[in-house]
């Protein structure tokens, strides 16, 4: 199972893909220009690891708190992947895991399962 983690709520755009064999990640500058080409950034990242969006089975996306523009754009991209490729997504925020000791991106899928984060439900937290 291949999992994609997207986090645009923090200082950098962060992407991670977890495959059965490896874990890969990349960061990009957190700018409006990069928000606008988030789909291209994701596609290029996956292609660099010999993957395509159709190979992804689940997407995990940080819903904030964070930048309104970043969260809004990432939601749009993930919803499009869900509609076009039928990829389930899980929207989390770090407050969901506040009592966890080992909070790392690699653990996000397991933490979402442990904390029963509902799939295909969006509940963003924007910074005012």
N, C-alpha and C positions, 0 to 999 in steps of 0.2 A: 504494500500500500504506500503510495506517494502522497506526502502532505506538504502543503505550502503554507508558510506563515508570513503574514504581511503586517508590518507595523509602521505606520506613517504618523503616529500620534506623538512621537518623541523627537529628539533633535535631528535624527537622521532617518531617511527611509531605509528600513531594514527588511530584507527578504531572506527567508530560509526555506530550503526544500529538504525534507527528510525522506529518504528512500530506504528500502530494505537493507541496502549495503552501505550507504554513506549519508553524511549530513553536510550540506553546502550552505554558505550564506554570503551575502553581499550587502553593502550599504551604499547609499547615494545621498548627495546633498538634499536637504529638505527645503526645496524651493517650489514656488508656484509653477515654474516651467516643468519641473520633474513631476509634479502632480498631474499636469496635463498629459504627460506621456507615460503615465504609470503602466499602462498596458504594454507599451513597447519595452519598458524597462523589465517588466516581468517576463515577457516573451524572450527577450535577449538573454536574460539570466537562465531561464530554463533551457534554451537552445545551447548555451555554453556548457551545460551538463548533459547534453544529448537527450533532453526531455522536451515535451511540448505540453501545452495546457491540457490536452486530452489524456495525458498520462497521470494527471493529478486526481486523486480520489477525494480529498477534503482540503478545505482552506480554513485557516484560523486567522482572524483579523482582530487587531487591537482597536477597541472602540473608544479609547480615551481614558482619562481626559487628555485633550490635545487640540491641535489646530482644526478649526472648523473646515477649512478648505481641504486639508489632507484627509480627514476622516470622511468627508462628503465624497471626494473623488474615489477613495479606496472602496467605499460602500458601493458606488456605481459600478466600478470594475468587477467587484466580487459578485454583485447581483447579475451582471451581464454573463459572467462565467457560469453562474448557476442556471440561468435561463438557456443559454446556448449549448453548454456542455453537460448540464445536469450535475454539476459538482456541488455537493453540500458544503455549507460554510458554518463556522462557529464564531460568534462575536463575543469576545471576552474583554474585560478590563482588568487591570492589575489588582484592583480592589477585590475582585472575585477570589483572588488567591493570597490575600494579605496575611494569612496565618501559616502559609507554606514556607518551609525553610529553604528548599532547593528550587528557587524560582529562576529558571533559565528557559530560553526559547525552546530548547530541545524537549523540555518537559511540558510545554503548553498543551499538546494534544492529550496527554495523560491527565493533566490537571483539569482540562475541560470535561473529560469523561468523569473524573472523580467528583467534581463539583456540579455535575449534571447541567452543563451549559447546553441550552437547547439549540438544535441545528436550525438553520435558516430563519433565525430571529434576530432582528437588528434593534439595538437599544444604545445609541451613541451617547457619549458624555462629552460635551464641548466645553472648552474654557471660554468664559465670557470676555 
